[in-house]
Amino acid sequence: VEVTTFEPGALEYANIYSLWRAEPNLTGQNVRIASICASQTYVNDRPQDDYRFNMNHKSLFDAGVRFTDNTDGRLGTSQHATAIAGVLLGLDESAGDAEGNRFAYRGACPDADVTVHEFWRFVMFHLYGQRDFDADLVTLSFGEMFETWWTRALESVASQKDVLVVASIGNGSGVMTPQPLYPGAGSNVLGVGVIDSVIDPNGNPDLHQFSHAR
């Protein structure tokens, strides 16, 4: 598959394609990722386990994913978490868009091994309980407006374990939160931002045109 045929253009915009061109064998093989995902719903402050990747998505059929709980996804999956999984692990040589255009899709590291943790369980076991976990990279796509005990604990773990933590600058409870969110804005953490796709005259997101970063 030619790298230049990959869609959508956001991966080009984020320089993922340039990495592929420079080093085609950079597939994430032997890289261990801990993906921390928040449940979408809670009952009596208990997570309902609808935080999981949708492993029935075609681009994730062969992905190396392990979940740390014993549920089988019957309580639901997360569209947000699945989108993150697609950016990391997605691989589909016969993908298509809503208009029927076919293209090859490949995420940043399709051969990586990903362990998915529910957020509050990760906090309880690995931050508060200080239980060790195996990972070269930790990723999460949410945050708090202000530093709190769990964000400081994650920063400390990043330093002590010498593990790279990648966290979103945005994606708070309010999408227009004006300041960078923690832990993405904290120490020992790589904070990442977002861009919006341009809306075409038909009202659909353009896969190749993007506005300024937010």
C-alpha positions in Angstrom: 0.0 0.0 0.0 1.4 3.4 -1.0 1.6 5.7 2.0 0.5 8.6 -0.2 -2.9 7.0 -0.7 -3.8 7.0 2.9 -6.8 9.0 4.2 -7.9 11.1 5.9 -5.6 14.1 5.5 -5.5 14.8 9.3 -2.8 12.1 9.6 -0.7 14.1 7.0 -1.5 17.3 8.9 -0.2 15.8 12.1 3.0 14.6 10.3 2.3 10.9 10.8 2.8 10.3 7.1 6.1 12.0 7.2 7.2 9.6 9.9 6.1 6.7 7.6 8.0 8.1 4.7 11.2 8.5 6.8 10.9 5.1 8.4 8.4 2.7 6.9 9.2 0.0 9.5 8.1 2.3 12.3 4.9 0.3 13.1 4.9 0.4 16.8 6.0 -3.3 17.1 7.1 -4.1 20.7 5.8 -0.8 22.0 3.4 -1.2 25.0 0.7 1.5 25.3 -1.6 2.0 28.3 -4.7 3.7 27.1 -6.7 5.3 29.9 -10.4 5.8 28.9 -13.2 7.2 31.0 -16.6 5.4 31.2 -19.4 7.4 29.5 -21.9 6.7 32.2 -21.9 6.1 36.0 -24.5 4.6 38.3 -24.1 5.5 42.0 -20.6 6.8 41.1 -19.6 3.3 39.7 -18.3 3.1 36.1 -20.6 1.2 33.8 -17.7 0.0 31.6 -18.9 1.7 28.4 -15.3 3.0 27.9 -14.1 0.2 25.6 -12.9 0.3 22.1 -15.4 -1.1 19.6 -13.3 -4.1 18.5 -15.9 -5.0 15.8 -14.7 -1.9 13.9 -13.1 -3.2 10.7 -9.9 -1.3 11.2 -9.4 -2.9 14.6 -10.0 -6.6 13.7 -6.3 -7.5 14.1 -5.3 -4.9 16.7 -3.3 -6.1 19.7 -5.7 -4.9 22.5 -6.3 -6.2 26.0 -8.8 -4.9 28.5 -8.0 -5.0 32.2 -11.5 -5.9 33.4 -13.6 -9.1 32.9 -16.5 -7.4 31.0 -17.0 -8.3 27.3 -18.3 -4.9 26.1 -21.9 -5.9 26.7 -22.4 -2.7 28.6 -21.4 -0.6 25.7 -18.5 0.8 23.8 -17.2 4.4 23.6 -17.2 6.2 20.2 -14.5 8.6 21.6 -12.3 5.8 22.7 -12.8 3.9 19.4 -11.7 7.0 17.5 -8.5 7.1 19.6 -7.9 3.4 18.9 -8.3 4.1 15.2 -5.7 6.8 15.2 -3.3 4.6 17.1 -4.0 1.1 15.8 -6.3 1.4 12.8 -5.4 -0.7 9.8 -7.8 -1.1 6.9 -6.6 -1.4 3.3 -10.1 -1.1 1.9 -11.6 1.7 3.9 -14.2 4.1 2.6 -15.9 7.4 3.3 -19.6 8.4 3.3 -19.5 9.1 -0.4 -18.2 5.7 -1.3 -14.6 6.7 -2.0 -12.2 3.9 -1.2 -8.8 4.4 0.4 -6.2 2.6 2.5 -6.2 3.6 6.2 -3.3 3.1 8.6 -2.9 4.6 12.1 0.2 5.7 13.8 1.3 2.4 15.3 -0.9 -0.5 14.1 1.5 -3.2 15.5 1.7 -1.8 19.1 0.3 -3.7 22.1 -2.4 -1.7 23.9 -3.8 -2.3 27.4 -7.0 -0.4 28.0 -7.7 0.8 31.5 -11.0 2.3 32.8 -10.0 5.7 34.2 -11.1 5.4 37.8 -9.8 1.8 38.1 -6.4 3.0 36.9 -6.5 5.8 39.4 -7.5 3.5 42.2 -5.0 0.7 41.5 -2.1 2.4 39.8 -2.0 5.9 41.1 -3.6 5.7 44.6 -2.6 2.1 45.1 0.8 2.4 43.4 0.4 -0.9 41.7 3.0 -1.2 38.9 1.9 -1.5 35.2 3.8 -2.4 32.0 3.9 0.4 29.5 6.3 2.5 27.4 3.6 5.1 26.7 0.5 6.2 28.5 -2.3 8.1 26.7 -5.5 9.8 27.8 -7.8 12.2 26.1 -9.5 14.2 28.9 -8.5 16.4 31.7 -9.3 18.9 34.5 -9.3 22.7 34.5 -7.0 22.7 37.6 -4.4 20.4 39.0 -5.8 17.8 41.4 -4.3 14.9 43.3 -4.7 12.4 40.4 -3.1 14.7 37.8 -0.1 15.3 40.2 0.1 11.5 40.9 0.2 10.8 37.1 3.0 13.3 36.7 4.9 11.7 39.5 4.4 8.2 37.9 5.7 9.5 34.6 8.8 10.8 36.3 9.4 7.7 38.5 8.8 5.1 35.7 10.4 7.2 33.0 7.3 6.6 30.9 6.0 9.1 28.3 2.5 10.3 29.2 0.5 11.9 26.3 -2.6 13.8 27.3 -5.0 16.1 25.5 -4.8 19.8 26.2 -8.6 20.0 25.6 -11.5 17.6 25.8 -12.8 18.8 29.2 -16.4 18.7 30.4 -16.9 21.9 28.4 -15.5 21.8 24.9 -14.8 25.5 24.9 -12.7 25.5 28.1 -10.4 28.4 27.5 -7.2 27.2 29.3 -5.1 24.1 28.8 -6.3 21.2 30.9 -4.3 19.1 33.4 -2.5 16.7 33.2 -1.8 17.8 29.7 -0.6 21.2 31.0 1.4 19.7 33.8 5.0 18.5 34.3 6.4 15.3 32.7 3.5 15.2 30.3 3.3 15.8 26.5 0.2 17.8 25.9 -1.5 17.6 22.5 -4.1 19.8 20.8 -6.8 19.5 18.3 -7.8 21.0 14.9 -11.1 21.3 13.2 -11.8 20.1 9.7 -13.3 22.7 7.3 -17.0 22.2 6.5 -17.6 21.9 2.8 -20.5 23.7 1.0 -22.6 20.6 1.5 -22.2 20.8 5.2 -19.9 17.8 5.5 -16.4 17.8 7.1 -13.7 17.9 4.5 -11.1 15.2 5.1 -8.2 17.2 3.8 -8.8 20.9 4.7 -8.3 22.1 8.3 -8.7 25.3 10.3 -6.3 26.7 12.8 -5.4 24.6 15.8 -7.5 25.2 19.0 
